Structure formats: structure tokens, C-alpha cells
Amino acid sequence: MPTAKLTKNQLLAAICFALAIGTFLLYLPVRHNGFTNFDDDAYITGNPHVKAGVTWSGIVWAFQSGYAANWHPLTWISHMVDCQLFGLNPAGHHLMNVLFHIANTILLFLLLNKMTGAIWRGAFVAALFAWHPMHVESVAWAAERKDVLSAFFWMLTLIAYTGYAQERQLRHNSQSILYYILALLMFACGLMSKPMVVTLPFVLLLLDFWPLQRVNASTLLRLTAEKIPFLALSFMDCVVTYLVQKKGGAVVNDSLLFRASNALWAYEQYIAKIFWPTDLAIVYPFLNHGLALLAAVSCLLLAVCSVAFILLRNRWPYLFVGWFWFLGTLVPVIGIVRVGSASMADRYAYVPSIGLFILVTWGLADFCKSLAAKKILGAAAVIALVICFVLTFFQIKYWRSSITLFRHALIVTTDNYVANACLGQALDVAGDEPDALTYCQEAVRINPEYPAGQFFLGMVLWKKGELPEALKCLQYAAQETPDDSGFQYNLGKFLTEHGSPDKAVERFNAALKDNPDFPEAHNALGKTFLKQGKLPEAAGQLSLAVSLDPDNAQYHYDFGTVLFAEGKTDLAVDQLSEAVRLQPDFADAQGNLAAALATEGRLPEAITHFSKVAELQPNNPDAHFNLGFAYLNNRQPAEAEAQFLQELRLTPNEARAYYRLAEALQEQNKLPDAIAHYREALRLSPDLPGAKKELDEILAAHPELR
């Protein structure tokens, strides 16, 4: 019986389904991965605007902010949506990245099919894109949402532009205008997701040459003019990005010769890792030796390939397009304008690699003309995809935690001071201080001028109690990067704890200078003012912390405590009530709320919260005393007696407990016992106010009990 042949649409749907299912299953383990200590804190876990979910103030901030040395409002908003949906559960954030990656894969396949009609070549390129190990960084790293999100709009822009070009060739002007506007809109969204998208107008010109075949001597000027709106958007985004990154301290002023040499070497490394994806790491250090020679060799190879593909552009146009797609899209991140401390990054190859995939796929397919050659090529393609799939499966495992991630980076790279510092910090958080100290010291040994390394070392030394050395490290980091609010903030905390509140205030103000929406700094500054006895100033800063991060119980507690100290009891009750609502097991907040309620005469409510403190801290004598005293004032002497006895069980020589227990017994008319406890209180503290007076009154009224 003959097998029914799939229609073209059915085949396209089947391939899309296979790509989606394969990619989803491959990346499903990322749901077990945590957040990293490398950018995830700035982008998600430590960003109050993002953690608050989707809010109007957050959206305004996203468009106005150059936080983290980038302007990408749609990326910020996408993280806010994740927090709205999943909170700080990393599984949801990671799986959302996977869904974007799947969408990008399918869009790439549909784009190539729409432009070329070559179904199987397009499917192979899309599968390489989906399963290539070098793309794990873009997908498995929560903070790299900007990569998958910008690529999503990149693909939509190219699809819309292809629709425009095809409709224009058919002279459907109204349809073509709609596609053009849609392409421009998607491009703008891409720029608001990641500035690396600025090279897209040049890719449009490449696609005009092949496969859209719109370029000839008479059309080149018109096709260039078509790109002017795109180029204008790119130019504006370049200016904004440069200014934001320069202000954020991300632009590094190395010599032009060094930057150019590293860029040439990095191009070679990207090509090598795309074709032989091993020893992949989150951070690649700069070469200290032999860079000039490697750069010269790379320059020669790049020049030879570029000239060859230019000469062959008419015969094999896909070689020209694929090669210059790769070269051109890497320009913003190749390091001519150096940003950050890495010589290259896997994530930067997410879109550029597509150019090389196209070059190789179309080139080999055209080279293999005979049936036997095509079978061999098909088998080789399957093997290549299987290898990529397996390598990616193992690469994903390294992203399980910061510790596994940076341990792997140290295995596959040398002299990697960034990886040493980040691993040290991750181990410190995990409680492994000895190893944390070792790795932080190694980071500083390799590069003593790396501020983050000095900072992490300082934090570990602080925990170990080596305060002079810790202070030196923290001061160095703060001085070298005065715009890093985190460094300034932690130096301020150190100074606050170790007796320099005035200097601490300076550091907190420095932290807030470039990051006025830093709730931790406002809170710490407020608590420092409190130590100095400056209650109004403290209240002002703590109020700002609460407004910036309203879901933080500690901030409400600190603000409420200052308000209570100022005598604003009703306002204090509001703040402390919010603190215990957010964190019911917050014993200090429960206790201060109870005290504030008692001050207002709301004893039954106070007793409820004092009882909660005693429940949370059954071995805390103060908790039982406070509850007993509240019971006593509320005319519940029997309940008060039980609490004072509990306190005496924990602290047998506590005069105040004997005194108040005596009062509770007196209220119950247990006079002999009351007298005995008054006498014991006076034995322990002869000058105890009130005890002698009340004892004398009982004995005067009942001389028989003397």
C-alpha cells in the first residue's frame, strides 16, 4: 500500500514540531539550575524594580534607566514579567529563556524557507542553531534574557523585511508598506532588548544580495536608501549605549593596538569554537603573551577568506553573505570598544554563528552533486547534530550553580582571575570559607588591579575577622570603581560595624549617587543615622527603602522601630504590622509590634504578638517576661504567673522576674508566696524600685504573715 506523501505545509509543521520538542527536551534540565552570582543579582535577584513584578513605576524605570551599564527596557520588562509569574523561583526564569530559544529556532527555519525555499538546508541550520553547545550560555543564563529576546525580534524583523521585499517585487505597494513598518517596529523592539542588534541594517543589505536577489547596479542606491530609517535607529542606539556604558564604568580604556589585536584573535576563536565547540567557559581571560603574533595570523586568515568570498560572490553568493553576516554582527562586541573584563564570550556568537551555519550548509550542499555524495553529506549532517546535542547536554550541566560553572571555567582556561573571584564568592556564600579565601587570593594574585577580586577577598577576610586586611581590599575596590554602588555600600557597612559611622555615611551616599534607587543603601544609611541619634534623617532614609522595596520585611521593621523611637506609635504599628504580615516568624518585629500596641493600650493585641515571640523563641527569657508583664497589666495574673515561672526556669537569679511574679501572686491573693518572692527579689537586688514598698504594704496589712 503506497505511503501518503506529506504536503509542503505538513512537512514544515513536522520539522517545526521536531525542532521544538528536541530543543525543549534538551534544555529541560535547566529547570533545576539556580541563579548565578554573575549578573543574575543585578538583573533579577537583587533588583527591586524587577522583583516587584510588572508595575507602572517599574516600566518607567526600565525606559529611563541605564542600570547595569545598558539601556534595554524590554529586557527589564521581560524580567519583571517573570517575577510577576514565578517570583524568584529560578526554574520559571530559565524555562522562559528556553521558550524564547525554541521560538527563535522555529522563526529561523521559517525565515530560511521563506527566503530560499530550501527546506532541509534551512532545517539543518535551525537545528545547529538550536543544539549548538556555544549557545548554552545564552539560554541557560537567566541574565542573558537580552540575548534570546533580541534574537526573537531579530528574526521577526527579517521575516517582515522578507515579506516587504517579496511584496515589493510583486508591486503590492500597500502590503509592502505594512511589512516595512512592521520590520522597523520589530527592529526598534530588538534595539530595546539588546544594543548588539544595531548591525541588522547591514544584514538586510546582505540579504538583498542573496537570497532575495534584489541587488544590481541600478537598485543599490535605492536599497541603501531603504535602510536609512533602520540606520538612524541604530545610530541613536549606539550613542545611547556608549553614553550609558561609559557612565556605568563599563568602558575600559586600553590601547587601541591591544583592543584591535584582541579583536582579531577573538574572531579566530569564535570560528574555532563554532566548528570545534570544546573548552567553553563563561569567562575567557585576555592573553598576556603572544597576542600580537596570533592577531597577525588571524588578520591574514580573515583577509584571505574575505577576499576569496568577495571574488566568489557571484558564483556562490551564500558564502559571501554567510561570511560577512558573521563578521559584521560581531562588530559591536568584538572589543574595539572594550566593555568588561572578558576577551570574548559564547553569548556573543548567538546570532553571528548563523552566518557560518548558512555558509557551510549551502556550500556543502552545492558541492555534493551526486546521489552518493548527498547520502554521505546527509549522514554527516545527522552525526554533526547528534554530537552537538550530546555536547550541549553536558554543557548545560555546568550551569547548575555558580560553583559548578566557575569550577569548569577554571578547568578549561588559565589565569582566569574573574572565574577565581566568582568561584571564591560563591563558595563564601555556601559557607566554605577556607576554599573561598584560596580562590579569592588567587584572583588577586593573578590580577591585583581587578576591583571585584579585591572586593570578594575583602568580604571573605571580613567574615574571618581579619579586619585591617579586609578594609584595605574593600577600600581598593571602592576607590578604583567609585561608580559601583555595591562596592561603596559594602564598604559603608564595614565602616558602620567597626566604628566609623561618619565615613560610612560618605560611602552610602556614594552608593546612592549613581544608583538612587538602591534600597539596601537607603536602609543601611538610615540605620547608621539611627546609631548617630539622628532620628529624622534615619526615618527619611528608611522610608525610601520601604517605598523602593515594599515587600521587604526587614525594611518595614527598621522603619517602624525608628518611628516608635520618635514617639509616632500609630505609624510604627502600621510598619511593624506589615513586617509581620510579610514574615510572620520575624520575632523582633513581633516583639516591637507588641510593645507599640501595648504603648497604645491595646493589650489584647499586644499579648497576641508577645505570645508569638515566646512561641518562636521558647528559650528567650525576655520573651516570657514581656508576655507575662502584658498579662499582668491586662489583669490576667494566672497567665502572667506561668510566664514569669518560665523566665525563672531559664534565668533563676533574675530579680525582675521574682518581683513581677510576686505581683502576679499578690493579684491572686497568694500572699505567702508573694511575700517569699518579694524577699527573693530584694535579696538579689536590694534597690529594686517598688518591691520593698509593696512588700511593706502587704506586711502592714497582714502582720500575721511577718
Secondary structure, DSSP 8 states (H G I E B T S, - for coil): -------HHHHHHHHHHHHHHHHHHHHGGGGG----SSSHIIIIIT-HHHHT-S-HHHHHHHHH--GGG---HHHHHHHHHHHHHHTT-HHHHHHHHHHHHHHHHHHHHHHHHHHH--HHHHHHHHHHHHH-GGGHHHHH-GGGHHHHHHHHHHHHHHHHHHHHHHHHHTT-HHHHHHHHHHHHHHHHHHHTT-GGGGGHHHHHHHHHHTTS----TTTHHHHHHHTHHHHHHHHHHHHHHHHHHHHTT-B----HHHHHHHHHHHHHHHHHHHHS--S--S------SSHHHHHHHHHHHHHHHHHHHHHTTTTSHHHHHHHHHHHHHHGGGSSSS-BSS-S--GGGGTTHHHHHHHHHHHHHHHH--SHHHHHHHHHHHHHHHHHHHHHHHHHHHGGGSHHHHHHHHHHHSSS-HHHHHHHHHHHHHTT-HHHHHHHHHHHHHH-TT-HHHHHHHHHHHHHHT-HHHHHHHHHHHHHH-TT-HHHHHHHHHHHHHTT-HHHHHHHHHHHHHS-TT-HHHHHHHHHHHHHTT-HHHHHHHHHHHHHH-TT-HHHHHHHHHHHHHTT-HHHHHHHHHHHHHH-TT-HHHHHHHHHHHHHTT-HHHHHHHHHHHHHH-TT-HHHHHHHHHHHHHTT-HHHHHHHHHHHHHH-TT-HHHHHHHHHHHHHTT-HHHHHHHHHHHHHH-TT-TTHHHHHHHHHHH-GGG-
